[in-house]
Amino acid sequence: MITSAWIRLQDRPQHKATASVRFASFADGVAAARSLAQSSLWPTNCRLLDPGEAAANAGGHGEAILVLGFESANEPVAADMDLALRVCAEAGGDISTGARVSGPHNDGTTDGPTDAADAWRSAFLRAPYLRDAMVALGCIAETFETAVTWDRFEDLHEQVVSSASRMLRSLCGGGTITCRFTHVYPDGAAPYFTVLAPSRHGEQLAMWDEVKAAVSEAIIDAGGTITHHHAVGRDHRRWYDHQRPDLFADALTAVKATLDPAGILNPGVLVGPRPHAAR
C-alpha cells in the first residue's frame, strides 16, 4: 500500500522556439536527427517524419519533415534554435522558413511560419480518434514502436518496411507503412511505425495478429527493442522473452517475490507466474 509520495514540479515554459525543416530524403533527415541528438543542444521536440507520415499529417509533398522545438522556463532559446537549424542545414535540410520564437515579451509571431509543425501537432492530437474510426470501418490500424542504436537503424528500417509490405500485400491486398522518430538520443532513436490496411469482415483480429507478428519478428531480428515507451504487455510478451536475458528475468522474479509475493501486480506480463508461498 502506498501511504505517501513526493512529486517534482517544473515551471511553465516562458520561452519557446518552433521550426519545421524539410529534407529531400528520409536518410538526410535521419542524419540531421542523429547530429542534433549528439550536439548537446537537447531540443524539447525532435520528431522526424518520413515522406509518407509527412504527407498524411504535416502537409508534406514527398519530402521528410523534422519538427523541432526548444522550451525553457527561464532562458531565451532563440540561440539554441539557430544552432540547431545550422545543424539541419549541414545535413541538407531546407531551413528557409526559419523559426517561430516566443517569450514573455513578445507575441510569438516572429521569424516565420511553422505550418508543418502546427499541422503535425493537430494530427497528433486527432490520431487516437482517427484510429478508432478506421478500426470501426474494418481497417487494420496499428502502430509499432521500438528503439535501436544509430548504427542499426538503416537495416532495421529496411527490414521492418519490407516485412510489413510483403505481409500487407499477401494478406490484405495492400496497405501502407510509415515511420517517424518519437524520441532521439545520443546513442540511438525510437522509430514509430504506423500500418494501415484493409481487412476482411470477421477476420480482422486474425489478420491483425499476423501483421503484428511479422513486424515484431522483423524488429527483433534487426536488433531493436520490442517496445520503447508503451511498456510490454501481454501482446509483446513472446518477443520480450527473446529480448531480455534470463538473468534479468531471475532478478525481477526475486524482486517480485519480495515486493509482490502474492503475484497481484500484472501477473505473467514480464515473467512467468510464481507459485504462491504457503500461508
DRENDO-1510 file (C-alpha; in Angstrom, 1 decimal, always signed):
<recs>
REC; n; res; u; v; w
REC; 1; MET; +0.0; +0.0; +0.0 .
REC; 2; ILE; +1.3; +3.5; -0.9 .
REC; 3; THR; +0.9; +5.8; +2.1 .
REC; 4; SER; +2.9; +8.8; +0.9 .
REC; 5; ALA; +4.6; +10.2; -2.2 .
REC; 6; TRP; +6.5; +13.2; -3.4 .
REC; 7; ILE; +6.5; +14.9; -6.8 .
REC; 8; ARG; +8.8; +17.2; -8.7 .
REC; 9; LEU; +7.3; +20.4; -10.2 .
REC; 10; GLN; +8.6; +22.3; -13.2 .
REC; 11; ASP; +7.9; +25.9; -14.0 .
REC; 12; ARG; +5.7; +26.5; -17.1 .
REC; 13; PRO; +7.9; +27.3; -20.2 .
REC; 14; GLN; +8.0; +31.0; -20.9 .
REC; 15; HIS; +10.5; +30.9; -23.8 .
REC; 16; LYS; +9.7; +28.8; -26.9 .
REC; 17; ALA; +11.0; +28.3; -30.4 .
REC; 18; THR; +9.5; +26.1; -33.1 .
REC; 19; ALA; +10.5; +25.2; -36.6 .
REC; 20; SER; +10.0; +22.6; -39.3 .
REC; 21; VAL; +12.8; +21.6; -41.6 .
REC; 22; ARG; +12.3; +19.7; -44.9 .
REC; 23; PHE; +14.7; +17.1; -46.3 .
REC; 24; ALA; +14.8; +15.7; -49.8 .
REC; 25; SER; +15.2; +12.2; -48.4 .
REC; 26; PHE; +14.4; +10.4; -45.2 .
REC; 27; ALA; +18.1; +9.4; -44.9 .
REC; 28; ASP; +19.1; +13.1; -44.8 .
REC; 29; GLY; +16.6; +13.7; -42.0 .
REC; 30; VAL; +17.9; +10.7; -40.1 .
REC; 31; ALA; +21.4; +12.2; -40.3 .
REC; 32; ALA; +20.2; +15.5; -39.1 .
REC; 33; ALA; +18.3; +13.9; -36.2 .
REC; 34; ARG; +21.4; +12.0; -35.2 .
REC; 35; SER; +23.6; +15.1; -35.3 .
REC; 36; LEU; +21.1; +17.0; -33.2 .
REC; 37; ALA; +20.9; +14.2; -30.6 .
REC; 38; GLN; +24.7; +14.2; -30.3 .
REC; 39; SER; +25.1; +18.0; -30.3 .
REC; 40; SER; +24.3; +18.6; -26.6 .
REC; 41; LEU; +21.6; +21.1; -27.7 .
REC; 42; TRP; +18.9; +18.9; -26.1 .
REC; 43; PRO; +15.8; +20.1; -28.1 .
REC; 44; THR; +12.5; +19.7; -26.3 .
REC; 45; ASN; +10.9; +18.3; -29.5 .
REC; 46; CYS; +12.8; +16.5; -32.3 .
REC; 47; ARG; +10.3; +14.4; -34.3 .
REC; 48; LEU; +11.3; +13.2; -37.8 .
REC; 49; LEU; +8.5; +12.2; -40.2 .
REC; 50; ASP; +9.2; +10.1; -43.2 .
REC; 51; PRO; +7.7; +11.3; -46.5 .
REC; 52; GLY; +4.5; +9.2; -46.1 .
REC; 53; GLU; +4.0; +10.4; -42.5 .
REC; 54; ALA; +4.7; +14.0; -43.5 .
REC; 55; ALA; +2.2; +13.8; -46.4 .
REC; 56; ALA; -0.5; +12.4; -44.2 .
REC; 57; ASN; +0.0; +14.6; -41.2 .
REC; 58; ALA; +2.2; +17.7; -41.9 .
REC; 59; GLY; +1.4; +18.9; -45.4 .
REC; 60; GLY; +4.4; +17.3; -46.9 .
REC; 61; HIS; +4.9; +16.7; -50.7 .
REC; 62; GLY; +7.3; +13.9; -51.0 .
REC; 63; GLU; +9.9; +15.1; -48.5 .
REC; 64; ALA; +10.7; +14.2; -44.9 .
REC; 65; ILE; +10.0; +16.8; -42.3 .
REC; 66; LEU; +11.7; +17.4; -39.0 .
REC; 67; VAL; +9.5; +19.1; -36.3 .
REC; 68; LEU; +11.9; +20.9; -34.0 .
REC; 69; GLY; +11.3; +22.8; -30.8 .
REC; 70; PHE; +13.0; +24.3; -27.7 .
REC; 71; GLU; +11.4; +25.4; -24.5 .
REC; 72; SER; +12.7; +27.0; -21.2 .
REC; 73; ALA; +11.1; +28.4; -18.1 .
REC; 74; ASN; +13.9; +30.9; -17.6 .
REC; 75; GLU; +16.3; +31.4; -20.5 .
REC; 76; PRO; +15.7; +32.6; -24.1 .
REC; 77; VAL; +16.0; +29.7; -26.6 .
REC; 78; ALA; +16.4; +31.5; -29.9 .
REC; 79; ALA; +20.2; +31.0; -30.0 .
REC; 80; ASP; +19.8; +27.2; -29.4 .
REC; 81; MET; +17.3; +27.1; -32.3 .
REC; 82; ASP; +19.7; +29.0; -34.6 .
REC; 83; LEU; +22.4; +26.4; -33.8 .
REC; 84; ALA; +20.0; +23.5; -34.4 .
REC; 85; LEU; +18.9; +24.9; -37.7 .
REC; 86; ARG; +22.5; +25.2; -38.7 .
REC; 87; VAL; +23.0; +21.5; -37.9 .
REC; 88; CYS; +20.0; +20.7; -40.1 .
REC; 89; ALA; +21.2; +22.8; -43.0 .
REC; 90; GLU; +24.6; +21.0; -42.9 .
REC; 91; ALA; +22.6; +17.7; -43.3 .
REC; 92; GLY; +20.8; +19.1; -46.4 .
REC; 93; GLY; +17.7; +20.5; -44.7 .
REC; 94; ASP; +15.7; +23.4; -46.0 .
REC; 95; ILE; +15.6; +26.0; -43.2 .
REC; 96; SER; +14.3; +28.9; -45.3 .
REC; 97; THR; +11.1; +29.2; -43.3 .
REC; 98; GLY; +13.0; +30.0; -40.2 .
REC; 99; ALA; +11.6; +29.6; -36.7 .
REC; 100; ARG; +8.8; +31.0; -34.6 .
REC; 101; VAL; +10.1; +32.4; -31.4 .
REC; 102; SER; +8.1; +33.5; -28.4 .
REC; 103; GLY; +8.8; +34.7; -24.9 .
REC; 104; PRO; +7.4; +36.8; -22.1 .
REC; 105; HIS; +7.9; +40.0; -24.0 .
REC; 106; ASN; +6.6; +39.1; -27.5 .
REC; 107; ASP; +3.5; +37.6; -29.0 .
REC; 108; GLY; +5.2; +34.6; -30.6 .
REC; 109; THR; +4.8; +35.7; -34.3 .
REC; 110; THR; +8.4; +36.4; -35.2 .
REC; 111; ASP; +10.7; +34.8; -37.7 .
REC; 112; GLY; +8.4; +33.0; -40.0 .
REC; 113; PRO; +5.6; +30.3; -40.2 .
REC; 114; THR; +5.6; +26.8; -38.8 .
REC; 115; ASP; +2.7; +25.4; -40.8 .
REC; 116; ALA; +4.1; +21.8; -40.9 .
REC; 117; ALA; +4.7; +21.8; -37.1 .
REC; 118; ASP; +1.3; +23.2; -36.4 .
REC; 119; ALA; -0.3; +20.6; -38.8 .
REC; 120; TRP; +1.6; +17.8; -37.1 .
REC; 121; ARG; +0.5; +18.9; -33.7 .
REC; 122; SER; -3.1; +18.9; -34.7 .
REC; 123; ALA; -2.8; +15.5; -36.4 .
REC; 124; PHE; -1.1; +14.0; -33.4 .
REC; 125; LEU; -3.9; +15.0; -31.1 .
REC; 126; ARG; -6.5; +13.6; -33.5 .
REC; 127; ALA; -4.7; +10.3; -34.1 .
REC; 128; PRO; -6.4; +8.2; -31.4 .
REC; 129; TYR; -9.9; +9.2; -32.7 .
REC; 130; LEU; -8.9; +8.6; -36.3 .
REC; 131; ARG; -7.5; +5.2; -35.4 .
REC; 132; ASP; -10.8; +4.2; -33.7 .
REC; 133; ALA; -12.7; +5.4; -36.7 .
REC; 134; MET; -10.5; +3.4; -39.1 .
REC; 135; VAL; -11.0; +0.2; -37.0 .
REC; 136; ALA; -14.7; +0.8; -36.9 .
REC; 137; LEU; -14.7; +0.9; -40.7 .
REC; 138; GLY; -13.0; -2.6; -40.8 .
REC; 139; CYS; -9.4; -1.4; -41.4 .
REC; 140; ILE; -6.2; -2.7; -39.7 .
REC; 141; ALA; -4.8; +0.4; -37.9 .
REC; 142; GLU; -1.8; -0.4; -35.7 .
REC; 143; THR; +1.4; +1.2; -34.5 .
REC; 144; PHE; +4.7; -0.4; -33.6 .
REC; 145; GLU; +7.4; +1.2; -31.6 .
REC; 146; THR; +11.0; +0.2; -31.0 .
REC; 147; ALA; +14.4; +1.6; -30.0 .
REC; 148; VAL; +17.6; +0.9; -31.8 .
REC; 149; THR; +21.2; +2.2; -31.9 .
REC; 150; TRP; +22.1; +4.6; -34.8 .
REC; 151; ASP; +24.4; +2.0; -36.5 .
REC; 152; ARG; +21.5; -0.5; -36.7 .
REC; 153; PHE; +18.7; +1.9; -37.7 .
REC; 154; GLU; +19.1; +1.7; -41.5 .
REC; 155; ASP; +18.9; -2.1; -41.5 .
REC; 156; LEU; +16.0; -2.2; -39.0 .
REC; 157; HIS; +14.0; +0.3; -41.1 .
REC; 158; GLU; +14.6; -1.6; -44.3 .
REC; 159; GLN; +13.7; -5.0; -42.7 .
REC; 160; VAL; +10.5; -3.7; -41.0 .
REC; 161; VAL; +9.2; -1.9; -44.0 .
REC; 162; SER; +10.0; -4.8; -46.3 .
REC; 163; SER; +8.5; -7.4; -44.0 .
REC; 164; ALA; +5.3; -5.3; -43.3 .
REC; 165; SER; +4.9; -4.5; -47.0 .
REC; 166; ARG; +5.1; -8.2; -48.0 .
REC; 167; MET; +2.6; -9.2; -45.4 .
REC; 168; LEU; +0.2; -6.4; -46.3 .
REC; 169; ARG; +0.3; -7.4; -50.0 .
REC; 170; SER; -0.2; -11.1; -49.4 .
REC; 171; LEU; -2.7; -10.8; -46.5 .
REC; 172; CYS; -4.6; -7.6; -47.2 .
REC; 173; GLY; -4.0; -6.9; -50.9 .
REC; 174; GLY; -2.1; -3.8; -50.0 .
REC; 175; GLY; -1.7; -1.1; -47.3 .
REC; 176; THR; +0.8; +1.5; -46.1 .
REC; 177; ILE; +3.5; +1.6; -43.6 .
REC; 178; THR; +5.1; +4.9; -42.4 .
REC; 179; CYS; +7.8; +5.8; -39.9 .
REC; 180; ARG; +8.6; +8.7; -37.6 .
REC; 181; PHE; +11.0; +9.3; -34.7 .
REC; 182; THR; +9.3; +9.9; -31.4 .
REC; 183; HIS; +12.5; +10.3; -29.4 .
REC; 184; VAL; +16.2; +10.7; -30.3 .
REC; 185; TYR; +19.2; +10.0; -28.0 .
REC; 186; PRO; +22.9; +10.3; -28.5 .
REC; 187; ASP; +23.2; +6.5; -28.9 .
REC; 188; GLY; +20.0; +5.8; -31.0 .
REC; 189; ALA; +16.5; +6.6; -31.9 .
REC; 190; ALA; +12.9; +5.4; -31.2 .
REC; 191; PRO; +11.3; +4.7; -34.5 .
REC; 192; TYR; +7.5; +4.5; -34.5 .
REC; 193; PHE; +5.8; +2.7; -37.4 .
REC; 194; THR; +2.2; +3.1; -38.4 .
REC; 195; VAL; +0.4; +0.4; -40.5 .
REC; 196; LEU; -3.0; +1.0; -42.3 .
REC; 197; ALA; -4.6; -1.7; -44.4 .
REC; 198; PRO; -8.0; -3.1; -45.5 .
REC; 199; SER; -9.3; -6.3; -43.8 .
REC; 200; ARG; -11.9; -8.9; -44.4 .
REC; 201; HIS; -15.1; -8.9; -42.3 .
REC; 202; GLY; -14.9; -11.4; -39.5 .
REC; 203; GLU; -11.2; -11.9; -39.9 .
REC; 204; GLN; -9.8; -8.6; -38.6 .
REC; 205; LEU; -8.4; -9.9; -35.4 .
REC; 206; ALA; -6.6; -12.9; -37.0 .
REC; 207; MET; -5.2; -10.6; -39.8 .
REC; 208; TRP; -4.0; -8.0; -37.2 .
REC; 209; ASP; -2.2; -10.8; -35.3 .
REC; 210; GLU; -0.4; -11.9; -38.5 .
REC; 211; VAL; +0.7; -8.4; -39.3 .
REC; 212; LYS; +1.8; -7.7; -35.7 .
REC; 213; ALA; +3.8; -11.0; -35.7 .
REC; 214; ALA; +5.6; -10.2; -38.9 .
REC; 215; VAL; +6.6; -6.7; -37.8 .
REC; 216; SER; +7.6; -7.8; -34.3 .
REC; 217; GLU; +9.8; -10.6; -35.7 .
REC; 218; ALA; +11.5; -8.1; -38.1 .
REC; 219; ILE; +12.1; -5.7; -35.2 .
REC; 220; ILE; +13.7; -8.3; -33.0 .
REC; 221; ASP; +15.8; -9.8; -35.9 .
REC; 222; ALA; +17.2; -6.4; -36.7 .
REC; 223; GLY; +18.3; -5.7; -33.1 .
REC; 224; GLY; +15.5; -3.4; -32.0 .
REC; 225; THR; +13.6; -3.5; -28.7 .
REC; 226; ILE; +10.1; -4.9; -28.8 .
REC; 227; THR; +8.8; -1.6; -27.2 .
REC; 228; HIS; +10.1; +1.8; -26.2 .
REC; 229; HIS; +7.8; +3.9; -24.1 .
REC; 230; HIS; +4.5; +2.0; -24.3 .
REC; 231; ALA; +5.6; -0.8; -22.0 .
REC; 232; VAL; +5.5; -4.6; -22.7 .
REC; 233; GLY; +2.1; -6.1; -22.0 .
REC; 234; ARG; +0.8; -9.5; -23.0 .
REC; 235; ASP; +0.7; -8.7; -26.7 .
REC; 236; HIS; +4.5; -8.3; -26.7 .
REC; 237; ARG; +5.5; -11.0; -24.2 .
REC; 238; ARG; +6.6; -13.7; -26.6 .
REC; 239; TRP; +9.1; -11.3; -28.2 .
REC; 240; TYR; +10.1; -9.8; -24.9 .
REC; 241; ASP; +11.1; -13.3; -23.8 .
REC; 242; HIS; +13.6; -13.4; -26.6 .
REC; 243; GLN; +15.0; -10.0; -25.9 .
REC; 244; ARG; +15.6; -9.9; -22.2 .
REC; 245; PRO; +18.3; -12.1; -20.6 .
REC; 246; ASP; +17.4; -15.0; -18.4 .
REC; 247; LEU; +19.5; -13.4; -15.6 .
REC; 248; PHE; +17.3; -10.3; -15.7 .
REC; 249; ALA; +14.2; -12.4; -15.5 .
REC; 250; ASP; +15.6; -14.2; -12.5 .
REC; 251; ALA; +16.4; -10.9; -10.8 .
REC; 252; LEU; +12.9; -9.5; -11.5 .
REC; 253; THR; +11.3; -12.7; -10.2 .
REC; 254; ALA; +13.3; -12.3; -7.0 .
REC; 255; VAL; +12.2; -8.7; -6.6 .
REC; 256; LYS; +8.6; -9.6; -7.2 .
REC; 257; ALA; +8.8; -12.4; -4.6 .
REC; 258; THR; +9.8; -9.7; -2.1 .
REC; 259; LEU; +7.6; -6.8; -3.0 .
REC; 260; ASP; +4.6; -8.7; -4.6 .
REC; 261; PRO; +4.6; -12.2; -3.0 .
REC; 262; ALA; +1.0; -12.9; -3.9 .
REC; 263; GLY; +1.6; -12.1; -7.6 .
REC; 264; ILE; -1.1; -9.4; -7.7 .
REC; 265; LEU; +0.7; -6.8; -9.9 .
REC; 266; ASN; +0.4; -7.7; -13.7 .
REC; 267; PRO; +0.9; -11.5; -13.2 .
REC; 268; GLY; +2.6; -13.2; -16.1 .
REC; 269; VAL; +3.3; -10.0; -18.1 .
REC; 270; LEU; +7.1; -9.7; -17.7 .
REC; 271; VAL; +8.0; -13.0; -16.1 .
REC; 272; GLY; +6.1; -16.3; -15.6 .
REC; 273; PRO; +3.8; -16.7; -12.7 .
REC; 274; ARG; +5.4; -17.7; -9.4 .
REC; 275; PRO; +3.9; -20.3; -7.2 .
REC; 276; HIS; +2.4; -18.7; -4.1 .
REC; 277; ALA; +4.1; -19.4; -0.8 .
REC; 278; ALA; +2.1; -21.4; +1.7 .
REC; 279; ARG; +0.5; -19.2; +4.3 .
</recs>
